[in-house]
Amino acid sequence: MPHRKNTADAVPERMPTPATVTIPMSMHIGAPAVPVVKVGDSVKVGQLIASPGGFVSSPVYASVSGKVKRIDDMLMSTGRFMKAVTIESDGEQAVFEGIRPPEVTDLKTFLDAVRDSGVVGLGGAGFPTAVKLSVKDLSQIEAVIINGAECEPYVTSDTRTMLDDVDWIADGIALLQKYLEVRRVVIGIEANKPRCVKAMEAMASGMTGVEVKALPPMYPQGGEKVLIYNTTGRVVPEGKLPIDAGAVVINCTTLAAVAKYIKTGMPLVEKVVTVDGSAVREPRNVIAPIGASMQSLFDFCGGFKSEPKKVLYGGPMMGIAVPNTDFPVMKNTNAILALDEKDAVLPEPTACIRCGSCVDACPLRLMPAAIEAAYNKRNVDKLRALHANLCMECGCCSFVCPAKRMLVQTNKLAKGLIAADNAARKAEADRKAKEAASMPGKEAAAK
């Protein structure tokens, strides 16, 4: 597919501090963070405004200085309501007095520091980084793979990290080698980023156990399972995690952010965001405070040259569409795109012609047309047999389909159907177990 890396040479520019930021409490996979501030409180940049809501969660920090204007529910792009903290900026960007580098001396303090940094998967996944790095048995880690593939069209924020933040990546690798006892580090980069490959090779030449692999520029090269296979030859079994294949995968920008926090003490409060798309007047890479509205970034890029018909978080393949431009930049926002009518309007689907293009394109060798047929019949057993849950929702099947069928959307619905069936089966098993436990001995045994 076309790469459209229009902003690869665009050095990130810092946007003006917005009048307000709205910071959601859930910008990560797992439990939402819990606000620790109240309306009227004064806050400064880097000050904690929400604590983790559980083990799989992440703290949230103020990205501007000013006053907490409100704490209420906001409608997220997923259609769910989530608590959010709105801060009215005073324009001063005063830094919180408590900012200081954490003391890291061993694995525990390293993981504590990663958790306190507020860093999550910044390539788009949003999984709390401290949880990902909390490997019980360090001997399981045969390789750490640094994801620099950035295979989605338009997106270049990781590209800029590999060009502009080489030292932070190097520091991050050194931390992983020291505290996770990593023996092998592989940096995977698509070959259509030759300057990034050269920069990472120069860095790796002065380090032990670090190698760079230039990978074919084919989407979805940056998919976790795809990247593991193409860098190590290992296959992650269905229902298993990368560590079961001896791998830990971490995005290059995520790693740089962890290193920055441990060196400076400033938690994650801003992001480099690629602003692009056929409706954007001046595509750029923008340094934006977390919580800034999409509209404020588009305005910084000269506004729109044509009316946007679709606005996305992320790239055009796996990005999430939003109903308006009031939505905020979040921790895992690597790009926002505004597409004109030509790029946004989907063609009408026609009948499947059984060409098999979707099977050829699927990186996991699934059968999307068969999954679609099974879903339409609500045949959950067939969906399981077709391994629908393996779908990574990359969209390759829909992209190549000559009939323009909504295959990836159906795959996602199919996974939801399986999840609902699993929940129903568990509920029924729990009911029977509870019923049996309440019966007298002989009667329970007979039952």
Backbone hydrogen bonds, N-H to C=O, Kabsch-Sander energy under -0.5 kcal/mol:
donor,donor_aa,acceptor,acceptor_aa,energy
6,N,4,R,-2.1
8,A,5,K,-1.3
10,A,7,T,-1.6
11,V,9,D,-1.0
13,E,285,N,-2.4
15,M,287,I,-1.9
21,V,87,I,-2.0
22,T,291,G,-2.4
23,I,21,V,-0.5
23,I,85,V,-3.0
25,M,83,K,-2.5
27,M,25,M,-0.5
29,I,126,G,-2.3
31,A,56,V,-2.0
33,A,25,M,-3.0
34,V,51,S,-3.1
36,V,49,I,-2.4
37,V,49,I,-0.8
40,G,68,V,-2.7
41,D,38,K,-2.2
43,V,66,G,-2.9
45,V,94,A,-2.6
46,G,62,A,-2.7
47,Q,44,K,-2.2
49,I,60,V,-2.7
50,A,60,V,-1.6
51,S,34,V,-2.5
53,G,31,A,-0.5
57,S,55,F,-1.5
60,V,50,A,-2.4
62,A,47,Q,-2.7
66,G,43,V,-2.3
67,K,88,E,-1.9
68,V,41,D,-2.8
69,K,67,K,-0.6
69,K,86,T,-2.8
70,R,86,T,-1.3
72,D,84,A,-1.6
74,M,82,M,-3.0
76,M,74,M,-0.5
76,M,80,R,-3.4
79,G,76,M,-2.0
82,M,74,M,-2.6
84,A,72,D,-2.4
85,V,23,I,-2.4
86,T,70,R,-2.8
86,T,84,A,-0.5
87,I,21,V,-2.6
87,I,85,V,-0.5
88,E,67,K,-3.1
89,S,19,A,-2.5
89,S,87,I,-0.7
90,D,65,S,-2.4
91,G,65,S,-0.5
96,F,45,V,-2.8
99,I,96,F,-1.6
104,V,102,P,-0.8
105,T,103,E,-0.6
110,F,106,D,-2.1
111,L,107,L,-2.7
112,D,108,K,-2.5
113,A,109,T,-2.0
114,V,110,F,-2.3
115,R,111,L,-2.3
116,D,112,D,-2.6
117,S,113,A,-1.5
118,G,115,R,-1.2
119,V,114,V,-0.7
121,G,127,F,-1.2
122,L,120,V,-0.6
124,G,121,G,-0.9
126,G,121,G,-1.4
129,T,119,V,-1.4
132,K,128,P,-1.8
133,L,129,T,-2.1
134,S,130,A,-0.5
134,S,131,V,-1.0
135,V,133,L,-2.0
136,K,134,S,-0.5
138,L,136,K,-0.7
140,Q,137,D,-2.2
141,I,138,L,-1.4
142,E,140,Q,-1.0
142,E,246,G,-2.2
143,A,246,G,-1.7
144,V,184,R,-2.5
145,I,143,A,-0.5
145,I,248,V,-3.1
146,I,144,V,-0.6
146,I,186,V,-3.0
147,N,145,I,-0.7
147,N,250,I,-2.2
148,G,146,I,-0.9
148,G,188,G,-2.4
154,Y,3,H,-2.2
155,V,153,P,-1.5
160,R,156,T,-2.0
161,T,157,S,-1.5
162,M,158,D,-2.3
163,L,159,T,-1.2
164,D,160,R,-3.5
165,D,161,T,-2.5
169,I,165,D,-2.0
170,A,166,V,-2.4
171,D,167,D,-2.5
172,G,168,W,-2.3
173,I,169,I,-2.4
174,A,170,A,-2.3
175,L,171,D,-1.9
176,L,172,G,-2.1
177,Q,173,I,-2.7
178,K,174,A,-2.0
179,Y,175,L,-2.7
180,L,176,L,-1.9
182,V,176,L,-1.0
185,V,209,G,-2.9
186,V,144,V,-2.7
187,I,211,E,-2.8
188,G,146,I,-2.2
188,G,186,V,-0.7
189,I,187,I,-0.6
189,I,213,K,-2.4
191,A,215,L,-3.3
193,K,190,E,-1.5
196,C,193,K,-0.6
197,V,193,K,-2.3
198,K,194,P,-2.5
199,A,195,R,-2.3
200,M,196,C,-2.7
201,E,197,V,-2.4
202,A,198,K,-2.2
203,M,199,A,-1.8
204,A,200,M,-2.8
205,S,201,E,-1.7
206,G,203,M,-1.2
207,M,204,A,-2.0
211,E,185,V,-2.6
213,K,187,I,-3.0
214,A,212,V,-0.5
215,L,189,I,-3.3
215,L,213,K,-0.7
218,M,216,P,-2.4
221,Q,218,M,-1.2
223,G,220,P,-2.1
227,L,223,G,-3.3
228,I,224,E,-2.3
229,Y,225,K,-2.0
230,N,226,V,-2.6
231,T,227,L,-1.4
232,T,228,I,-2.4
233,G,228,I,-0.7
233,G,229,Y,-1.6
234,R,228,I,-0.8
240,K,237,P,-2.2
244,D,241,L,-1.7
245,A,242,P,-2.0
246,G,243,I,-1.6
247,A,242,P,-2.3
248,V,143,A,-1.7
250,I,145,I,-2.5
252,C,147,N,-2.0
255,L,251,N,-2.3
256,A,252,C,-2.0
257,A,253,T,-2.1
258,V,254,T,-2.0
259,A,255,L,-2.1
260,K,256,A,-2.3
261,Y,257,A,-2.0
262,I,258,V,-2.2
263,K,259,A,-1.7
264,T,260,K,-2.8
265,G,261,Y,-2.8
268,L,117,S,-2.6
269,V,267,P,-0.7
271,K,288,A,-2.6
273,V,271,K,-0.6
273,V,286,V,-3.1
274,T,334,N,-2.1
275,V,284,R,-3.3
276,D,274,T,-0.6
276,D,336,I,-1.7
279,A,338,A,-2.5
280,V,277,G,-1.7
280,V,338,A,-0.5
281,R,303,G,-2.3
282,E,301,C,-1.9
284,R,275,V,-1.6
286,V,273,V,-2.9
286,V,284,R,-0.5
287,I,13,E,-2.9
288,A,271,K,-3.0
288,A,286,V,-0.8
290,I,269,V,-2.3
291,G,329,V,-2.4
292,A,289,P,-2.1
294,M,327,F,-2.5
295,Q,325,T,-2.4
297,L,293,S,-1.2
297,L,294,M,-0.5
298,F,294,M,-2.4
299,D,295,Q,-2.8
300,F,296,S,-1.6
301,C,297,L,-1.2
302,G,299,D,-1.6
303,G,298,F,-2.8
305,K,279,A,-2.2
306,S,279,A,-0.9
309,K,339,L,-3.0
310,K,339,L,-1.4
311,V,322,V,-0.5
312,L,337,L,-2.6
313,Y,320,I,-2.6
314,G,312,L,-0.6
314,G,335,A,-3.3
319,G,315,G,-1.5
320,I,313,Y,-1.8
322,V,311,V,-2.2
327,F,324,N,-0.6
329,V,292,A,-2.9
333,T,330,M,-1.7
334,N,332,N,-1.0
336,I,274,T,-2.8
337,L,312,L,-1.9
338,A,276,D,-1.8
339,L,310,K,-3.1
344,A,340,D,-1.9
345,V,341,E,-2.2
350,T,403,A,-2.6
360,D,356,G,-2.1
361,A,357,S,-2.1
362,C,358,C,-1.5
365,R,362,C,-1.4
371,I,367,M,-2.2
372,E,368,P,-2.5
373,A,369,A,-2.0
374,A,370,A,-2.3
375,Y,371,I,-2.6
376,N,372,E,-2.4
377,K,373,A,-1.2
378,R,375,Y,-1.7
379,N,374,A,-2.8
380,V,378,R,-1.2
383,L,379,N,-1.9
384,R,380,V,-2.3
385,A,381,D,-2.2
386,L,382,K,-1.8
387,H,384,R,-1.7
388,A,383,L,-2.2
390,L,387,H,-1.9
391,C,388,A,-1.7
399,F,395,G,-2.2
400,V,396,C,-2.0
401,C,397,C,-1.2
404,K,401,C,-1.4
407,L,405,R,-2.1
410,T,406,M,-1.8
411,N,407,L,-2.5
412,K,408,V,-2.0
413,L,409,Q,-2.0
414,A,410,T,-2.6
415,K,411,N,-2.1
416,G,412,K,-1.7
417,L,413,L,-2.1
418,I,414,A,-2.2
419,A,415,K,-2.3
420,A,416,G,-2.4
421,D,417,L,-2.1
422,N,418,I,-2.7
423,A,419,A,-2.2
424,A,420,A,-2.2
425,R,421,D,-2.5
426,K,422,N,-2.3
427,A,423,A,-2.5
428,E,424,A,-2.1
429,A,425,R,-2.4
430,D,426,K,-2.8
431,R,427,A,-2.2
432,K,428,E,-2.3
433,A,429,A,-2.3
434,K,430,D,-2.4
435,E,431,R,-2.4
436,A,432,K,-2.7
437,A,433,A,-2.1
438,S,434,K,-1.1
439,M,436,A,-1.1
444,A,440,P,-2.8
445,A,441,G,-2.3
446,A,442,K,-2.6
447,K,443,E,-2.2
